């Protein structure tokens, strides 16, 4: 909610936005199971997971690099 929770795309770095996690949490209860909207929300979750997993792998590599 700190980000502003707005659906409009931000025009400047100071505009409000809606994070991916908030978007999934808000919209998942209104979608029909198996619909394209439902699948796209799960795809967003997969993208978020892959991004965070790669960031974690990279930081672990940096920490243990000698």
Secondary structure, DSSP 8 states (H G I E B T S, - for coil): -TTB--SS--SSTTS-B--HHHHHHHHGGGS-TTSHHHHHHHHHHHHHHHHHHHHHHHHHHHHH--
